[in-house]
Amino acid sequence: MLRLDCFLAGKGDSFMLSWNEEDPHRLLIDTGNQNTYRFLKSRVQDFGKHDSILVTHVDYDHVGGFFKWLKDKETAFNPASKVFMNTPELILAPSDSDLVGVEHGVKLEELLRSRGIQCISLYLKENNDNLINIQGLSLHILSPKEEVIKGLIAKWTANEIYQQYVYSRNQVDNKVAARDERLIEREHILSNQPIPHNWETDLLNASSIAFILEYKDFRLLFLGDANPLLIIEELDRKGYTKEKQLEIDLFKVSHHGSKHNTTQDLLERIKCSKYLISTDGSGPYYHPSRETLILISTYGRISNDNPITIYSNYPLPLDKLLTAEEQNTLNLDFQVIQFLKFPEE
């Protein structure tokens, strides 16, 4: 059995996969923000050599809980656990006090090294099958490509990324943004679909580790906050098209359901009826977007008769995302979950 736990991570991501009940193994995918650690603590106290951590990218809503764990004297991090990441040198620990300047922060790379923890770099490599095996669990890496990582390291510093985190946090605190209460017409969305960001101008999210996860007969797709154009590029290389779709049991939607990270082209290459969105729906971004739900309902189903299940770790404000008629006619089943099991019990 494969179990997927979905932790309360605010606007971020944090999941744990558990498998092989006779000799248990775990993979923690992202750690949410610092507040997420209160949900993780009891689950990671006994992490050891059969357990791994994968941080998809340097955004603080994906890595904040990791810092809290590393600083927790009650729950020592076991250096025998594997840590997968792309650019630990670009992550600066948020200070515990607002009185402490950013220059007093500690780089994650240095913090890991001081604890004797080695970080394994994950990105698409040439002349490599880009396949990672973790105790019988297979990860087929889809993103990022090396060009993105080099661009990120060249153009960003840990301090710049930290300052962006501070700015984003202040936006939330000051509530500078409000949800648009108008529901754009469904036909207008389909005929004027959102355009994905150019990855060169969105390096932080484009650097996100994305992968197809396989365990026995089950296949899950985890996209982190990845750019859909880069995912399509790699799916193309693997031979997945509209005619030859990638069949999966669960699609973890990119970037909390942002309208710029899910496209018709991507959805039509994938055969799936179950989607997972991680977000608390709060501002200033108010993910998921209505556009993403409309695209999934139109292009993301196996057949017109087949219902689509959309899982989330928080209740979604459906009245602000879909009309009453759409909620009744689009054949969407929304479920708030804490975990999923494969196969279902």
C-alpha positions in Angstrom: 0.0 0.0 0.0 1.1 3.6 -0.7 -0.2 6.3 1.5 -0.1 10.1 0.8 -0.5 12.5 3.7 -1.4 16.1 2.9 -0.4 18.5 5.6 -1.9 21.9 6.3 0.7 24.2 4.8 -1.2 27.4 4.2 -0.4 28.6 0.7 2.4 26.1 0.5 3.0 22.4 -0.1 3.9 19.6 2.3 3.2 15.9 1.6 4.5 12.6 3.0 4.5 9.3 1.1 4.7 6.1 3.2 5.1 2.6 1.7 6.2 -1.0 2.4 4.4 -1.7 5.6 6.7 -4.7 6.5 9.8 -2.4 6.3 8.4 1.1 6.3 9.9 3.9 4.2 8.9 7.5 3.9 9.4 10.4 1.5 8.6 13.9 2.7 7.9 16.2 -0.2 8.3 19.9 0.9 7.7 21.2 4.4 5.4 24.1 3.9 6.0 27.3 5.9 7.4 27.5 9.4 4.0 27.0 11.0 3.5 23.7 9.1 6.2 22.1 11.3 3.7 21.7 14.1 1.9 19.1 11.9 5.1 17.5 10.8 6.9 17.2 14.2 5.3 14.0 15.4 5.7 12.4 12.0 9.5 13.0 11.5 10.8 12.3 15.0 12.0 8.9 14.0 13.2 9.7 10.5 16.2 7.5 9.7 18.2 5.9 6.9 15.1 4.5 5.1 13.5 8.0 4.9 14.1 10.9 2.5 13.2 14.6 2.2 12.7 16.3 -1.2 12.5 20.1 -1.3 11.1 21.1 -4.7 12.4 24.7 -4.8 13.5 27.6 -2.7 10.2 29.3 -2.0 9.6 29.6 1.7 6.1 28.1 1.5 7.9 24.9 0.5 11.0 24.9 2.7 10.1 26.9 5.8 9.2 23.9 7.9 12.5 22.3 7.2 14.3 25.2 8.9 12.1 24.8 11.9 12.9 21.1 12.1 16.6 21.6 11.8 16.5 24.1 14.7 14.3 21.9 16.9 16.4 20.6 19.7 13.7 18.1 20.7 13.6 16.4 17.3 17.2 16.0 16.0 17.5 15.5 12.2 19.0 12.2 11.4 21.9 12.8 8.9 21.3 9.2 7.6 18.2 10.5 5.9 18.6 11.5 2.3 17.9 15.1 1.3 17.1 15.9 -2.3 17.1 19.6 -3.5 18.3 21.7 -6.4 19.9 24.9 -4.9 20.3 24.8 -1.1 22.9 27.6 -1.5 20.1 30.0 -2.4 18.0 29.5 0.7 18.5 31.8 3.7 17.0 31.0 7.1 14.3 33.5 8.1 15.5 35.2 11.3 13.7 34.3 14.5 13.5 38.0 15.4 12.5 41.0 13.3 15.3 42.9 15.0 17.9 40.7 13.4 18.9 41.8 10.0 19.0 39.5 7.0 22.8 39.6 6.9 22.7 37.5 10.2 20.7 34.7 8.5 22.2 31.2 7.9 22.3 29.6 4.5 20.6 26.2 4.3 23.6 24.8 2.6 25.8 25.8 5.6 23.2 24.6 8.1 23.1 21.2 6.5 26.8 20.9 6.3 27.2 21.8 10.0 24.9 18.9 10.8 26.8 16.4 8.6 23.9 16.3 6.2 24.6 15.8 2.5 22.3 17.2 -0.1 21.7 15.4 -3.3 21.1 17.6 -6.3 18.1 16.8 -8.6 17.6 18.2 -12.0 17.4 16.9 -15.6 20.8 15.7 -16.8 21.9 15.0 -20.3 22.9 11.4 -21.1 21.0 10.2 -18.0 17.7 8.4 -17.6 16.8 10.9 -14.9 15.4 8.1 -12.8 15.8 8.0 -9.0 15.0 4.8 -7.0 14.2 5.3 -3.3 13.7 2.0 -1.5 11.4 0.7 -4.3 9.8 4.0 -5.1 10.7 5.4 -8.5 10.9 9.1 -9.4 11.1 10.0 -13.1 12.4 13.6 -13.0 10.6 16.0 -15.4 12.0 19.4 -14.2 14.0 21.5 -13.8 16.5 21.4 -16.7 20.1 22.4 -16.0 19.7 25.6 -18.0 17.1 26.9 -15.4 19.3 26.0 -12.4 22.3 27.9 -14.0 20.1 30.9 -14.7 18.7 30.9 -11.1 22.2 30.7 -9.5 23.5 33.4 -11.9 20.6 35.9 -11.3 19.6 35.4 -7.7 21.2 35.5 -4.3 20.0 34.1 -1.1 19.4 37.6 0.2 17.3 38.6 -2.8 15.1 35.5 -2.4 14.8 36.2 1.3 13.7 39.8 0.6 11.1 38.5 -1.8 9.8 36.3 1.0 9.6 39.3 3.4 7.8 41.4 0.7 5.3 38.6 0.1 4.7 38.1 3.8 4.1 41.8 4.2 1.6 41.8 1.4 -0.4 39.2 3.2 -0.2 41.0 6.5 -1.3 44.3 5.0 -4.0 42.6 2.9 -3.1 44.8 -0.1 -4.9 42.5 -2.6 -8.6 41.5 -2.7 -10.3 38.6 -4.5 -12.1 39.5 -7.7 -15.7 38.6 -7.0 -16.7 38.5 -10.6 -16.8 35.1 -12.3 -15.4 35.3 -15.8 -17.7 33.5 -18.3 -16.6 29.9 -18.9 -16.6 30.3 -22.7 -14.5 33.5 -22.4 -11.9 31.5 -20.4 -11.8 28.7 -22.9 -11.4 31.1 -25.8 -8.9 33.4 -24.0 -6.8 30.9 -22.0 -4.2 32.2 -19.6 -0.7 32.3 -20.9 2.1 30.6 -18.9 4.9 32.7 -17.6 8.1 32.6 -19.7 10.5 30.5 -17.5 13.3 33.0 -17.9 11.2 35.6 -16.0 10.0 33.2 -13.4 13.1 31.3 -12.4 12.1 30.6 -8.8 9.1 28.5 -9.8 10.6 27.2 -13.1 13.4 25.7 -10.9 10.8 23.5 -9.1 11.5 19.8 -9.1 8.7 17.9 -10.8 8.4 14.1 -11.3 6.3 11.1 -12.1 6.2 8.8 -9.1 5.8 5.1 -9.5 5.2 2.4 -6.9 4.0 -1.0 -8.0 0.9 -0.5 -10.1 0.4 3.2 -9.1 1.6 6.3 -10.8 1.4 9.9 -9.4 2.4 13.2 -10.9 3.9 15.9 -8.6 4.5 19.2 -10.3 5.6 21.4 -7.3 5.3 25.0 -8.7 6.8 23.9 -12.1 6.3 25.8 -15.4 3.9 23.9 -17.6 5.9 24.7 -20.8 9.0 22.9 -19.3 6.9 19.9 -18.2 5.4 19.7 -21.7 8.9 19.9 -23.2 10.0 16.8 -21.2 6.7 14.9 -21.8 7.3 15.5 -25.5 10.8 14.0 -25.2 9.3 11.0 -23.4 6.8 10.5 -26.2 3.6 11.6 -24.4 1.1 13.4 -26.7 -2.6 13.9 -27.0 -2.8 10.6 -28.8 -0.4 8.8 -26.4 -1.3 10.1 -23.0 0.5 9.6 -19.7 -1.8 7.6 -17.5 -1.6 8.5 -13.8 -3.7 7.9 -10.7 -3.3 11.4 -9.2 -2.2 14.7 -10.5 -0.8 17.2 -8.0 -1.6 20.5 -9.7 1.2 22.9 -10.1 1.6 26.1 -8.0 -1.6 25.7 -5.9 -3.9 26.0 -8.9 -2.5 29.2 -10.3 -4.0 30.1 -13.7 -0.5 30.3 -15.2 0.7 26.8 -14.4 -2.0 24.5 -15.9 -2.7 24.5 -19.6 -4.9 22.7 -22.1 -1.8 21.3 -23.8 -0.6 19.8 -20.6 -4.0 18.4 -19.5 -4.5 16.8 -22.9 -1.3 14.8 -22.6 -2.4 13.2 -19.3 -5.1 10.6 -18.7 -6.3 11.2 -15.1 -9.5 11.8 -13.2 -8.2 12.7 -9.8 -6.5 16.0 -9.0 -4.9 17.4 -5.8 -4.6 21.1 -5.0 -2.7 22.3 -1.9 -3.7 25.8 -0.7 -5.7 27.5 2.0 -7.2 29.9 -0.6 -6.0 33.0 1.2 -4.7 36.3 -0.3 -3.0 37.9 -1.9 -3.1 35.2 -4.6 -6.4 33.4 -3.7 -5.4 30.1 -5.3 -6.8 28.1 -6.9 -8.0 30.2 -9.9 -11.3 29.8 -11.5 -9.5 29.4 -14.8 -7.6 26.3 -13.6 -10.8 24.6 -12.5 -12.5 25.4 -15.8 -9.6 24.0 -17.8 -9.4 20.8 -15.7 -13.2 20.3 -16.0 -13.0 20.7 -19.8 -9.7 19.0 -20.8 -8.7 17.0 -17.8 -11.3 14.2 -17.7 -10.9 10.7 -19.1 -14.4 10.8 -20.7 -17.5 13.1 -20.6 -19.2 10.5 -18.4 -16.3 10.1 -16.0 -16.5 12.4 -13.0 -13.4 14.4 -11.9 -12.4 14.3 -8.3 -10.6 17.4 -6.9 -8.9 16.9 -3.6 -7.8 19.7 -1.4 -6.2 20.0 2.1 -8.5 22.9 3.0 -12.1 23.6 2.0 -12.3 25.6 -1.3 -14.7 28.6 -1.6 -16.7 27.1 -4.4 -19.2 29.9 -4.6 -16.3 32.2 -5.5 -14.9 29.8 -8.1 -17.9 28.3 -9.9 -21.4 29.3 -10.6 -24.2 27.3 -8.9 -25.1 25.8 -12.3 -21.5 24.8 -12.9 -21.3 23.1 -9.5 -24.3 21.0 -10.6 -23.4 20.3 -14.2 -19.6 20.0 -14.6 -19.5 16.6 -12.9 -16.8 17.7 -10.3 -16.5 16.0 -7.0 -14.7 18.2 -4.4 -13.3 16.5 -1.4 -11.3 17.8 1.6 -8.8 15.2 2.6 -6.0 14.6 5.1 -4.6 11.5 3.3 -5.1 9.2 0.4 -4.3 5.5 0.0 -3.4 3.5 -3.1 -5.2 1.2 -3.5 -8.3 2.8 -1.9 -9.6 0.8 1.1 
